[in-house]
Amino acid sequence: MAEEPRTGELEEESREYKKALLFIKSGDWDKAREILEQFCEQNPRSARAFNKLAFVYLEQSNLDMAEKVLAGLLQMGLRDF
């Protein structure tokens, strides 16, 4: 059975995700993308984060990467986004 993340780790993850959302709201797509890419790498089952990353790619007119991220979500069986 996988070890459950400690509360501190969850708080840190949440903090990073929220930071990315603030950059999205301010239109700083590069910084949001950077944070979300790291967050998704560390949290490969976070459908919500991958969805936001795809959104950022769309805002940056990077349709290929947005499609790749969304296809990856479906391939992993993550549909709750």
ABEGO torsion letter per residue (X at the ends): XBBBBBAAAAAAAAAAAAAAAAAAAAGBAAAAAAAAAAAAAABAABAAAAAAAAAAAAAAGBAAAAAAAAAAAAAAGBABX
